[in-house]
Amino acid sequence: MPIRSFVRRSGRITSSQRKAVETLWPNYGVEIDGELNLEALFGRKAEKHVEIGFGNGDSLIAMAESNPQHDYLGIDVYTPGIGHLLIKVEAAQLTNVRVIHADAVEILKHNLPPSCLNSIYLFFPDPWPKKRHHKRRLIQPDFLKLLAQKIKPGGNLHLATDWENYAQHMLAVLEASPEFINYTNGFSPRPAERHLTKFEQRGLRLGHGVWDLLYRRMLS
């Protein structure tokens, strides 16, 4: 049985989030049935980007609003966050966002074709801070190989974490990967495209660090 990087939990869902899932899913949700055709899904040919584990969706919304010429696919397992995202997507009348309610690893393995993405974003994944749980961390060599299969040559991988130990782990795994090359030398300043969340702003005021890693998929 594969080791999962998340624990399924229902979480507290508000009535508005539940209503959004019930009523807006047909407009923005993706039903999985075999390999996805992203151009058909969005109805156009454009750059395609995926955010894995989008939380409440604020970063995804900010990117989609700032880049209407690009398409964004969010993948998450938690219903409250999906409901929150759907409310924001509908309010902004965004046509370039779609949502998948599933384990991103399974979607990457079985439903996304090779070299179909221009970027993959993974912001603040569960750090699994206890040493005995480090095997659950999502960023591992095999997962990077899977990401590399889906990102077009020259495409981007952007990670961020607020746990220094996990940041160092991510850096070590990425630096050992033959499929990716660092944009800088180690960690990168936060690029403008990554939305600064309220949670992150609070952490920064308290002196907590945040580490961004920007990598490019090798051309060959």
TIPARO-587791 format. One record per residue (C-alpha): residue in three letters; x, y negated, z negated; chain; residue number from 1. Coordinates in nm, 3 decimals, decimal comma. Layout:
% TIPARO-587791
PT marti      xx      yy      zz vopa zado
PT   ALA       X       Y       Z    A  NUM
...
END
This chain:
% TIPARO-587791
PT marti      xx      yy      zz vopa zado
PT   MET   0,000   0,000   0,000    A    1
PT   PRO   0,154  -0,337   0,097    A    2
PT   ILE   0,251  -0,587  -0,171    A    3
PT   ARG   0,028  -0,893  -0,147    A    4
PT   SER   0,150  -1,245  -0,216    A    5
PT   PHE  -0,184  -1,344  -0,369    A    6
PT   VAL  -0,437  -1,214  -0,616    A    7
PT   ARG  -0,796  -1,217  -0,497    A    8
PT   ARG  -1,009  -1,424  -0,732    A    9
PT   SER  -1,345  -1,585  -0,674    A   10
PT   GLY  -1,262  -1,917  -0,839    A   11
PT   ARG  -1,521  -2,178  -0,924    A   12
PT   ILE  -1,718  -2,286  -0,621    A   13
PT   THR  -1,943  -2,591  -0,628    A   14
PT   SER  -2,289  -2,594  -0,481    A   15
PT   SER  -2,175  -2,830  -0,203    A   16
PT   GLN  -1,883  -2,602  -0,117    A   17
PT   ARG  -2,111  -2,300  -0,107    A   18
PT   LYS  -2,360  -2,484   0,112    A   19
PT   ALA  -2,077  -2,591   0,347    A   20
PT   VAL  -1,962  -2,232   0,387    A   21
PT   GLU  -2,317  -2,120   0,458    A   22
PT   THR  -2,410  -2,396   0,704    A   23
PT   LEU  -2,086  -2,514   0,865    A   24
PT   TRP  -1,908  -2,184   0,917    A   25
PT   PRO  -2,074  -2,125   1,256    A   26
PT   ASN  -1,925  -2,456   1,378    A   27
PT   TYR  -1,569  -2,415   1,255    A   28
PT   GLY  -1,522  -2,062   1,124    A   29
PT   VAL  -1,354  -1,788   1,326    A   30
PT   GLU  -1,490  -1,436   1,330    A   31
PT   ILE  -1,211  -1,188   1,386    A   32
PT   ASP  -1,256  -0,923   1,652    A   33
PT   GLY  -0,926  -0,824   1,807    A   34
PT   GLU  -0,662  -1,057   1,948    A   35
PT   LEU  -0,751  -1,426   1,944    A   36
PT   ASN  -0,741  -1,640   2,254    A   37
PT   LEU  -0,656  -1,977   2,103    A   38
PT   GLU  -0,725  -2,177   2,418    A   39
PT   ALA  -1,072  -2,025   2,441    A   40
PT   LEU  -1,123  -2,077   2,067    A   41
PT   PHE  -1,058  -2,451   2,091    A   42
PT   GLY  -1,184  -2,490   2,445    A   43
PT   ARG  -0,868  -2,651   2,581    A   44
PT   LYS  -0,498  -2,619   2,642    A   45
PT   ALA  -0,306  -2,808   2,372    A   46
PT   GLU  -0,036  -2,757   2,110    A   47
PT   LYS  -0,148  -2,507   1,849    A   48
PT   HIS  -0,053  -2,524   1,481    A   49
PT   VAL  -0,132  -2,297   1,186    A   50
PT   GLU  -0,137  -2,378   0,816    A   51
PT   ILE  -0,116  -2,072   0,593    A   52
PT   GLY  -0,282  -2,109   0,253    A   53
PT   PHE  -0,420  -2,460   0,301    A   54
PT   GLY  -0,558  -2,499  -0,054    A   55
PT   ASN  -0,829  -2,765  -0,046    A   56
PT   GLY  -0,738  -2,853   0,311    A   57
PT   ASP  -0,621  -3,212   0,260    A   58
PT   SER  -0,291  -3,162   0,446    A   59
PT   LEU  -0,465  -2,986   0,733    A   60
PT   ILE  -0,723  -3,263   0,762    A   61
PT   ALA  -0,455  -3,533   0,757    A   62
PT   MET  -0,257  -3,362   1,035    A   63
PT   ALA  -0,566  -3,302   1,248    A   64
PT   GLU  -0,684  -3,661   1,211    A   65
PT   SER  -0,339  -3,800   1,295    A   66
PT   ASN  -0,295  -3,574   1,599    A   67
PT   PRO  -0,630  -3,534   1,779    A   68
PT   GLN  -0,440  -3,414   2,086    A   69
PT   HIS  -0,329  -3,102   1,893    A   70
PT   ASP  -0,530  -2,808   1,758    A   71
PT   TYR  -0,507  -2,679   1,399    A   72
PT   LEU  -0,598  -2,338   1,261    A   73
PT   GLY  -0,618  -2,294   0,883    A   74
PT   ILE  -0,595  -1,950   0,723    A   75
PT   ASP  -0,685  -1,894   0,357    A   76
PT   VAL  -0,846  -1,634   0,131    A   77
PT   TYR  -1,014  -1,864  -0,123    A   78
PT   THR  -1,375  -1,961  -0,061    A   79
PT   PRO  -1,385  -2,286  -0,266    A   80
PT   GLY  -1,097  -2,433  -0,065    A   81
PT   ILE  -1,261  -2,329   0,259    A   82
PT   GLY  -1,582  -2,500   0,152    A   83
PT   HIS  -1,392  -2,818   0,063    A   84
PT   LEU  -1,216  -2,816   0,400    A   85
PT   LEU  -1,540  -2,764   0,592    A   86
PT   ILE  -1,700  -3,061   0,417    A   87
PT   LYS  -1,407  -3,283   0,518    A   88
PT   VAL  -1,397  -3,151   0,875    A   89
PT   GLU  -1,767  -3,220   0,922    A   90
PT   ALA  -1,747  -3,565   0,764    A   91
PT   ALA  -1,460  -3,662   0,997    A   92
PT   GLN  -1,628  -3,493   1,296    A   93
PT   LEU  -1,304  -3,318   1,384    A   94
PT   THR  -1,317  -3,094   1,688    A   95
PT   ASN  -0,956  -2,974   1,661    A   96
PT   VAL  -0,984  -2,763   1,342    A   97
PT   ARG  -1,084  -2,399   1,304    A   98
PT   VAL  -1,078  -2,183   0,989    A   99
PT   ILE  -1,006  -1,817   0,922    A  100
PT   HIS  -1,106  -1,656   0,593    A  101
PT   ALA  -0,854  -1,373   0,565    A  102
PT   ASP  -0,509  -1,263   0,459    A  103
PT   ALA  -0,271  -1,457   0,685    A  104
PT   VAL  -0,025  -1,168   0,701    A  105
PT   GLU  -0,290  -0,943   0,853    A  106
PT   ILE  -0,398  -1,213   1,098    A  107
PT   LEU  -0,039  -1,270   1,208    A  108
PT   LYS   0,021  -0,899   1,249    A  109
PT   HIS  -0,294  -0,804   1,432    A  110
PT   ASN  -0,481  -1,103   1,575    A  111
PT   LEU  -0,240  -1,370   1,699    A  112
PT   PRO  -0,055  -1,306   2,027    A  113
PT   PRO   0,322  -1,350   2,056    A  114
PT   SER   0,466  -1,701   2,098    A  115
PT   CYS   0,127  -1,870   2,074    A  116
PT   LEU   0,207  -2,137   1,814    A  117
PT   ASN   0,399  -2,462   1,821    A  118
PT   SER   0,425  -2,484   1,443    A  119
PT   ILE   0,352  -2,292   1,125    A  120
PT   TYR   0,309  -2,476   0,794    A  121
PT   LEU   0,327  -2,318   0,449    A  122
PT   PHE   0,295  -2,570   0,168    A  123
PT   PHE   0,322  -2,478  -0,200    A  124
PT   PRO   0,270  -2,101  -0,181    A  125
PT   ASP   0,238  -1,912  -0,508    A  126
PT   PRO   0,593  -1,916  -0,653    A  127
PT   TRP   0,548  -1,602  -0,864    A  128
PT   PRO   0,793  -1,746  -1,120    A  129
PT   LYS   0,845  -1,433  -1,330    A  130
PT   LYS   1,142  -1,232  -1,206    A  131
PT   ARG   0,947  -0,906  -1,201    A  132
PT   HIS   0,700  -1,069  -0,960    A  133
PT   HIS   0,954  -1,209  -0,713    A  134
PT   LYS   0,877  -0,920  -0,478    A  135
PT   ARG   0,535  -1,079  -0,430    A  136
PT   ARG   0,678  -1,400  -0,290    A  137
PT   LEU   0,562  -1,451   0,066    A  138
PT   ILE   0,891  -1,578   0,205    A  139
PT   GLN   1,090  -1,259   0,267    A  140
PT   PRO   1,301  -1,145   0,565    A  141
PT   ASP   1,026  -0,928   0,716    A  142
PT   PHE   0,774  -1,210   0,692    A  143
PT   LEU   1,012  -1,450   0,868    A  144
PT   LYS   1,049  -1,198   1,149    A  145
PT   LEU   0,671  -1,192   1,181    A  146
PT   LEU   0,655  -1,572   1,190    A  147
PT   ALA   0,927  -1,584   1,453    A  148
PT   GLN   0,722  -1,355   1,677    A  149
PT   LYS   0,431  -1,600   1,674    A  150
PT   ILE   0,617  -1,932   1,704    A  151
PT   LYS   0,722  -2,041   2,051    A  152
PT   PRO   1,098  -2,080   2,108    A  153
PT   GLY   1,183  -2,431   1,996    A  154
PT   GLY   0,874  -2,446   1,772    A  155
PT   ASN   0,871  -2,546   1,407    A  156
PT   LEU   0,845  -2,384   1,066    A  157
PT   HIS   0,782  -2,621   0,774    A  158
PT   LEU   0,781  -2,497   0,414    A  159
PT   ALA   0,744  -2,686   0,087    A  160
PT   THR   0,749  -2,588  -0,279    A  161
PT   ASP   0,763  -2,757  -0,617    A  162
PT   TRP   0,948  -2,468  -0,782    A  163
PT   GLU   1,325  -2,509  -0,754    A  164
PT   ASN   1,398  -2,139  -0,797    A  165
PT   TYR   1,161  -2,053  -0,513    A  166
PT   ALA   1,308  -2,335  -0,303    A  167
PT   GLN   1,653  -2,183  -0,340    A  168
PT   HIS   1,512  -1,841  -0,255    A  169
PT   MET   1,342  -1,979   0,058    A  170
PT   LEU   1,661  -2,152   0,165    A  171
PT   ALA   1,869  -1,837   0,122    A  172
PT   VAL   1,623  -1,621   0,319    A  173
PT   LEU   1,592  -1,875   0,600    A  174
PT   GLU   1,965  -1,935   0,627    A  175
PT   ALA   2,013  -1,559   0,668    A  176
PT   SER   1,753  -1,540   0,944    A  177
PT   PRO   1,886  -1,517   1,302    A  178
PT   GLU   1,552  -1,649   1,438    A  179
PT   PHE   1,555  -1,994   1,277    A  180
PT   ILE   1,793  -2,289   1,257    A  181
PT   ASN   1,780  -2,568   1,000    A  182
PT   TYR   1,690  -2,918   1,120    A  183
PT   THR   1,924  -3,069   0,860    A  184
PT   ASN   2,174  -2,917   0,621    A  185
PT   GLY   1,970  -2,755   0,347    A  186
PT   PHE   1,657  -2,928   0,223    A  187
PT   SER   1,487  -3,208   0,417    A  188
PT   PRO   1,313  -3,528   0,313    A  189
PT   ARG   0,935  -3,498   0,323    A  190
PT   PRO   0,828  -3,581   0,680    A  191
PT   ALA   0,538  -3,819   0,726    A  192
PT   GLU   0,325  -3,541   0,875    A  193
PT   ARG   0,305  -3,361   0,539    A  194
PT   HIS   0,028  -3,526   0,343    A  195
PT   LEU   0,119  -3,627  -0,013    A  196
PT   THR  -0,149  -3,465  -0,229    A  197
PT   LYS  -0,279  -3,605  -0,557    A  198
PT   PHE  -0,132  -3,304  -0,736    A  199
PT   GLU   0,208  -3,372  -0,583    A  200
PT   GLN   0,187  -3,744  -0,662    A  201
PT   ARG   0,119  -3,661  -1,026    A  202
PT   GLY   0,412  -3,420  -1,033    A  203
PT   LEU   0,646  -3,678  -0,886    A  204
PT   ARG   0,539  -3,931  -1,149    A  205
PT   LEU   0,626  -3,673  -1,413    A  206
PT   GLY   0,966  -3,619  -1,255    A  207
PT   HIS   0,892  -3,286  -1,091    A  208
PT   GLY   1,088  -3,208  -0,776    A  209
PT   VAL   0,952  -3,106  -0,437    A  210
PT   TRP   1,164  -2,932  -0,176    A  211
PT   ASP   1,086  -2,934   0,199    A  212
PT   LEU   1,249  -2,699   0,446    A  213
PT   LEU   1,225  -2,770   0,819    A  214
PT   TYR   1,343  -2,508   1,067    A  215
PT   ARG   1,328  -2,462   1,441    A  216
PT   ARG   1,260  -2,132   1,613    A  217
PT   MET   1,572  -2,035   1,808    A  218
PT   LEU   1,544  -2,057   2,184    A  219
PT   SER   1,674  -1,705   2,233    A  220
END
